[in-house]
């Protein structure tokens, strides 16, 4: 009936050893299992405090010491990855035979709906959802009003808050009104596809409805899962909170594991009130127990002092201060640059220096608030020969705009290659379709001509605007390429043909940034070629690039981690850099409302506590695409007096650095 099980092997528990646990960890593992004595357990687990270790040992202790049947235990997480990690670590303690259920909120919802719902369940993923929405937007001719990404965030937020997205209010904007129409159309389209067709948000809504209307099922669940453990409890939203309350009965012992200082998903509907309410209840309710894990085994004392200083500004928190269990001599360093190119070059050089000291690339990370900060860094890393992986992002050479420009350059150098023509018109869409290319390719080869000569010789083809433009611009690009001006040829194609016209989306600024980074890489390649006394060619550039790409493709390889702070949550690294903690970038708006300020401080806290020994924080006085970029950081700078011994800062003159400030943390 229930899909995800962890078997347990008899006798494996004899090896359970709690001697290495600190007093708070030990208490959390061994606390009474009697729900008449303790109904709710709140484990406030700070960054690097060993919470997963505590959770899996608590499960083992329930089974070994209190003789709880494994089938009566339910462990809930927010991601499949976290569930699998918990399962793996628990298996190493327990072995195999009897079932313990470890799953996510969404997977559990699907299991219950499949087992007890009235219709078969078919889940549509985000790709399917977006296909439906794109069709609806096109049918409604709403492309100017509705941007898909913004709508999805709006819809997900409303549903996570249990707010009807179709309910109209007075004085709504045209955009919100269009959103509500689209939400209704989306719901009706799913209904036409079948009663059991659900997206991920539907799963939670439908399972709550199922349980609210079926008290016998609720009672069965209460008898089945007497012990429920929830990881990352601070990230629960309203619909998940309702679901959890329905799973929890009068005799259920619920362990909530989380850290209010690491709540960074309020934009998804996560509500800090849930974890803080339990914290307050623990002060007066005898059935509620709060244990604080505040010993950090990950970060150096210098890194933790900065994190503690930043997060202490927040009001909505329990008030804990993390205590470092290791020290080192490395200060946290803040570096200021004139522009993002200087910043990127120095970060790449620093990564190389760390690697030369014996630190693996995979044990380093560069974190940022938004993915577009990585563009300038990627070109610097490529120039430096540093392998990297971009988490859930699109690498510079994999973007559509880069692929189109490179296809045009390759066509300029080798106009007889049909592959390049196919590639170009797969982006342009108009002028030559696949069937026409096949037909014309036969004629071209029979006449022994390259594609440019063939197209110019056919008046009917040259009447087509796109083909005429291709041939005309090719001539100017060819002249530049013949002189060894690879960058000039690329710029000629980009500006003369306005290549961004071929991408009908709202990412023009990001695509322009990508092309400008590609121009920098081409310029760097030309410089290297001149040092080797070689004429720059597209073929040689491609070979050089592919050799670099071979280093940068596989996450299992030794590669530097580039990722947003949200993606880094739950991970740890030996050393690294956080880019752009400065007003106008992070936070985007320093005058934002109080709850957004608190979220930004929590996000900075999460970023800083990812690193074990060395941390550099960078800023740039000028960043393209950020209109209100400032050299000041409201997150950090207000604490410099506290963090600098005697208020002294070390300024170092360097070619690419305006100044370097070392935080000699007390």
N, C-alpha and C positions, 0 to 999 in steps of 0.2 A: 504493500500500500504506500509506504513512504520511501522516497527514491534514494536518499543519500545516507549511507550507513557507514559507521566505523566499527569493525569487528574487534573483539577483545579476546585475547588468549589467556586461558587459565594459568595462574602461576607467574605471569609476567610482572604483576604488581609488587612482587617481593623485592624488586630492585629500586622501588621508589625511595628517593633520598632527599630529605628536606634540610640537611645540615648547612647547605650553602645559602639558605634563604635569610634575608634580614628579618627583623622582628615583624615589620608590617606585612611583608610578603608571607611569612609563616602564618600570621593570624588570618590572612585572607584565604589561604589554602585550607586551614584546619578549623575554620569557624563552624559552629554547630549547624547541622543540616535540618534541625527541627524548626519547621515553619511556625510552630506555636511560640517559639522563642525569638526567632529572627525571620521576618517575612521578606524584607527588602535589604539587600546588601549593595551599597554604593562603593565601588572601588575607583577612587579618583587617582588615575594613573598618569603621572607626568611623563613627558618625553624621555625615552631611554631608561625607564624604571623597571623594565622586565615584565610588563603586563601579560604578554602572551604566555610566557613561562608560568606565570601565576594561574592563568585560566586553565591551561592543560593539566597542571598539577592539582588544581581544585577538582577537576573532573575525575582524575585518577583517585584522589583522596576520598571523594564521595563513594566511589565504587569499592575501593580497598578497605577503608576504615569504617565507613558508615553502612556498607553493604547495600548501597543503592543499586537497583537494577539498571543496567546501561540503557535499556529502552525507555526509562523514565527521565532521561536527561536530553535536553535540547539546547544546542549552542547556535546562536544567530550572529551572523556578521553582515557586512554591507557589500562585500565583493566576493566573487568566486575564488579569486586568488587568495584572499584572507582565509576563506573556509578551507581551501586545500592545504594551506600552510598549517592551520590549526589541526587539521586531520593528520597531516604527516607527523607533526611533533607529538601529538597524542598517541599515534601508533607506535612511535619509538618508545613510549613509556608502557603501553598496554599490550601490544601484540595483536592477536586476532581471535575472534569467535562470536561475541555477542554485540548487538548493534547499539551504537551511540549516534544520534542524528546531528550532523553539523551542516548547516546550510545558510542561505541568504534569505532575506525577507521575501524577495521576489520568487525564488525557487520554492520556498515553503508555500507561498500563496498558490502557485501553479499546482503543486502537489495536492493541496486541499481541494482546489477547484476540480481537478481531474478525478479525485477520489469521491467527492461528495457533491459536486455541482450537478446541475440538470442537463448540461450539454457538453459535448467534447470540446476540449480547449485547443485552439490553434494560436500560437503567439507570433505576432509580426514584430520584426526588429526595427531598429531606427531607420535602416535603409528603406524598408518597405513603407514605413510611416512617411518618410520624406517623399517617396515617389507619389503616394496618394496626395499629399499636400501640394506638391508641384503641379499636378494635374488640376486640382481644385483652384489653385491660384491663377493658373492659365485660363481656366473656364470662366472665372470671375473677373478676368482682366485686371487683377489686383497687384500685379508685379511692382508697380510704382509705389504702392502703399505698404505692402507686406514684404518684409525680408524674412526668409525662412528661419534663419538662426534666431532672430529676435522673437519671432512668433513661438518657436518651440520652447524657448526659455520662459516666455510669458505663460504659455499653456501648462508647462510642467510645474511652474511655481503655483499657479492657481489650484491645480489638482492636488499638489502636495499639501496645500493649506485647507483642503476640503471646501474650496470655494467654487461654485458653479461658474465655469468660464462663459456660459451662454446667458447668464443673468445680466440684463442691461441696467445701467444706472443713469441718473440724470447728468446732463452736460458732459457726455463722453466725447472724447476726441474722435476724429474720423478713423484714425488708426485702430483705436480700441474697438470701435464699432465693426471695422473690417475683421479684426481678430475674432470677435464673437461669431460673426457669420461663418468664418472659416472653421472655427471650432465645431459649430453645428454641422457644417458640411462634412467634416471629418468623422464625426460621430455617426451620421447617417450612412456614410460610405462603408464604414466598418460593419454596421448593422446589415447592409445589403450583402456583404461578403459572408455572413453567417453569424448566428447567435453566439458562438463560442470563439469568435475572432477578437483577440485582445492584444493591446500593446502593453508595455511594462507597467504603466500607470494604471491601466484597467485592472491588472491582476490584483493590486492592493485594494482598489475600490470594490471590486466584485467579491473578494474574499471577506472583507468587512461586512458587506451586505449579506453574504451567505451566513456568516456566524451570528450576526444580529437577528436573523430570522430563524435560526435553528438552535434553540437552547439545548437540545439533546446532544447535538454535535459538540457544542461548547463544553458540556459536562464531560463528554468522552475525552476531549482534548485535555481537560484539567486533570482527569484521572491518569491519562497517559504520560504527560510531561509534568512531573512534579518539581523538576529543577530546570530552570531556564537561565541561561547565561547570555547576555547581549554585549558584544564588543562594539566599540566606537559609539557608545550610547549618546554622546553629545550630538551626533549627526542625525538623530531621529527627527523626522518631520511629523506633522499632525496626523497624517493617515497611517503612518507606521506606528505612532504612539497609540492610536485607537486599536490597531491590530494587536499590538502587544498586550494591551489591557484586556482584550477579549481572550487571549491565550492564557492569561494569568488568573488563577482561581484563588479561593480563600486559603487553600492548603499548598499553594505554589510558593516555592522560594525562588525569588528573582534576584540574580546578581547583575547589576548594571555596571559595566566597565567603560570608563571614558575620562575625558579631560576637557573641561570647559575652555581651557586656554588653547585648545587645538580645534575648536569649531570654526571651520572655514568654508562651510557650505550653506550659509543662510540664504544665499541666492537660489539655492535649490529647495528652500523651505525648512531647513533644519532650524529647530527652535531651542535656544539655550535654556529656556525656562524649564524644560523637562529635567535636565540633570541638576539644575540649581534647586528645583522644588524638592527633589530627593535629599539633596544636601541640607536644606533647611529643615526637612522633616526629621532628619537624623538627630537634630538637637533636642527634639521634644517627644518623638515617637519611640517607645521602647522596642517596637518590632522592626525599626529601621536602624541599620548600622552603617556608619561611614568609616572607611579605612583609606588613608592617604598614602600613596606611594610617591615620595618626594626625593628619593635618592636616585640620582642620575648616574648610570654606569657608562654612558656613551661619550659625553662632551667634556672637554677640559674646563677647568674653573673659569678661565678667561671668557670662553664662549658662553658659559652659563650665566656669568654675571651680566653680560650684555642682554641675554634673553630675559633674565629676571627683571632687569631695569625697564625693559620695553613693556613687558606684559603687566608689570605692576601699575601701569597707567590706567588699566581697565577697571571698571566698577563692578561689572557683572561677572564675578568669579568667586572662588572659595577662599582665595587669599594665600594659597600655598606658594612657597619659594623653593625651587629645585636646588638640591645640595649635590655638588660635584663629588664624585668618588675617585677622581684622578686629577692630577695637575700636570701642566707642562709649561714651558717657558715662552710659548708662542703667543704674542699679543694678537688680538683681532685688529686687522689693518683696514683703514678706509682710504681709498684712492680716488682722487678727483682728476678728470681729464677734460681737455678742451672740447673733444668731440667723440662720437662713438667709434670711429675708426681707430683712434689712438687707444681707446679703451680695449677694443677687440684685440689689437696687436699685442698689447701688454698681457692680457689674459692668456692668449695663446702661448706667449713666451713663458709665462709663469707655469702653465701646465707642463710645458716641456721641461722646465727646471725641476718641478716636482718628480716628473718621470725619471729624469736623470739621477735623482736621489734614491730611486728604487721603488717609488710608489706606482702601482699599476694604474693605467688609465681608468679602468673600470671602478677603481676605488676613489675616483674624483668626480666632481659634478660642478656644472655651472647652472645655477637656478635663476629664473626670471619670472616676473609677474605675468607677462604675455608673450606668446610665441614670436611675435615680430621682432623682439629684441635679439633673437638668435641669428637674424640674417647677416648682420655685419660680422658677427662672431664666426659664422660658418666659413666665410671667405678667408678670414685670418687663420683659422685652423687648417684649412686646405693649404694655404701658403706655407704654413709652419710644418705641414706633414703630420698633423696630429689626428689620429683616427677618432671618430666620434659617432654617437648614435643619438638621434633626436626622438625623444619619447612622444609617440602619438602625433608627430608633426610631419610635415612634408619637407624632405631635404631640398636644398636649393636647386640642385640639378634635376630633381624629380617634379618640380612645378611645371605646369602646362606652358607658362610663358617662357621658361628657360628651354623647354623641349622644342617649342616652335622656333625660337631664335637660333638654337643650335642646328636644327634641321635646315634652316635657310642658309646658315654659314657652310654647312657640309654640301648643300646643293650648289652654292657659289663656287666651291672648290672643285666639285665633281658633278657637273651638270648632266652627265650621262647616266647617273644612278637613279633608276626608277623608284627605289625604296624611299629616297628623300622626297620625291614628288608626292608619293602616297602619304608620307608623314606630314608634309606641309598642308595638303588639302584635307587631311583628317581634322585639322584645326580650323581651317578657313571655311570649309563646308560648301562654298560656292565656287564654280568655275570648272572643276574636273571631279567627277564622281568616280568611284572604283571601276565601274564598267567602262567608262570613257578612257580612263588611264590604261586599262588593259588593251583596248582597241588601238589607241594611239601609240602605245609602246611597240606593238607589232609593226606598224607603219614606220615608226622612227628607226627601228633597228634595220628594217629592210632598206632604208635610205642611208644608213650609216651616219645618222645625225645625233647630236646631243639634244637634250630636251629644249633648250633655248632656241637653237636653230630650227628645230621641228615646229615649235609653236609659232615662231616668227614667219615661217613659210606658209602658214595656214590662216588666211584672212578671216575665216569663220570663227576660229578659236580666238584670234587677236581682238575680235569685236567684244569679247567678254571682258568686263571691267577688271575682274580679279586677275585674269591671265595677262592682260595688257600691263597692269600694275606690276605683276611679278617680273615680267621681262624687262620693263623699263628700270625698275629699282635694282634688278640684278646687275645691270651694266655698271652702275655707279659703285656697287659693292665689289664687283669683280676688279675694277680699276684699283680700288684700295687694297684688296687682298693681294693682287699681283705685286704691289709695292711692299708687302710684308706688314701692312697695317691691318691686322686682324681686328683690333678694337674699333678702328674706323669703319670697317665693313659692318661690324655688328651694330654700331650706332646708326649707320646709314639705313640699314634694314628697319631698325626699331622706330626711328623718328620719321623717315620718309613714308613708311607704310602704316604708321600709327598702329602697331601690332596689338595694342590693348583693345582695339575695336572688335577683335575676334573673340573676346571673352565677355559674354553678356551676364555679368554679375556685379555685385557691389564691392568688389575687392580691388578696385583700380589702384588705390594708394599702396596696398600691400604688394600688388604685382609690379608696380613701378619700383618699389624698394628692392624687390628681388632682382629685377633687371639691372639696377644700379650696382648691386653687389656682384652680379655676373660681370659687369664692365670692369669692376675692380680686379676680379680674378683674371680676366683677359689681360689687363694692363700688367699685372704681376707676372703672368706667363710670358708676355713679350719681353719684359725686363730680364727674366731668367734666360730666355732664348738668346738674347743679345750677349749675355755673359758667356754663353756656350758657343758664340759665333754661329748661331743657327738662324735661318730665316723662319719667322713664325708661320706655321701652317695650321689649318684646322685639324688635319690628321694627327699631327704631333700633339696639339693641345688635347685632342680626344684621348690619345694614348696616355698622356700624363694624368688626365682627369680620371680615367678608368683605373689606373694604378692606385690613385688615391681612394676611389670609390671601393675598391676591393678591401681596403682597410676599414671601411666605415659602414658595412652593411649588416653585420650580424651582431645581435645583442650579446651573444655568448662569447664574442671575441673580446680582446682587451681594448675597449674603446671608452673614451670620455663620455660621460652622461650629460646631455643637454636636456633640460625639462623645465616645465613650469613648476612653481612651488606646489600647486595642487597635486600634480603628478608625483611629486617627491614625498608626499606625506606617507609615513610608515617606513621610509627607507633611511639608510645611513651611509655616510661616506667618510673616508679618512680626512680629506681636505677638499677645498674648493672655493668657489666664488659665488656671491649673490650679486647680480647686476641690477642697477637702477633703483636702489632704495633712495628715492629723491622725490620731492614734491613735483607733481605733474606727470609722474610715471607710476610711482608706487608710494603713496596713494595718487590716483589719477587726479582727484580733486581734494586739495588740503582743507577746503571749507565744507566738506561733506558732513552729514548729520552724525550725531553721536554714535548710533549703533553701527554705522558704516566705519567710523573711526576705530571702534573696538574690533571689528572684523579685520581691518588692515593690521592692527597690532597683533592679533592672533596669527595672522598669516605670516608676519615678520618673525614671530616667535617660532612657528613651525619651521620656517626656512633656516633660521640660525641653528636650531637644535638638530638639524640633520647631520652636522659635521662634528667629527671627533677631536681633531688636533689643531688644524689650521683653517682659518677663515679669512677671506678678503671680501670686502664690500666695495663695489665700484659705483661711481657716478660719472656722468658726462654733462658738461655745461650746455652742449647742443645735441639734440637728437632729432633727426628728421622724422616728421610725423607726429611729434609731441609738441603741441603749440605752447603749452605753459610749463615747459621743462625748467626746473630750478636746480641750482647747486645746493640748496638747503634741503634738509630732511627733517620734517616735523616728527618723524618716528624716532630718529636717533639723536639729532643734534641738541635737543633740549636736555639730553642726559650727559653730554660730553664733560661738563664740570664734575659730575659724580664719577665718571669713568676714567678720567685722566688724572694720574698722580700729580697733585699740586697744580692741576690745570694746564700742564705743559703739553704741547703737541710738537711732533717732529716733522719739520718741513724739509723735503728733499727736492732739489732741482734736478730734472731729468728731461730728456728730449721730448718724450711723449707724455709725460706726467706733469700737470701743473703743480700739484703738491701731493705729498703722501703723509697721511696722518696715522700714526700708530697708537692704538688704544692700549696704554699700559694699565690694564685693569687692576684695581685694588681688590 
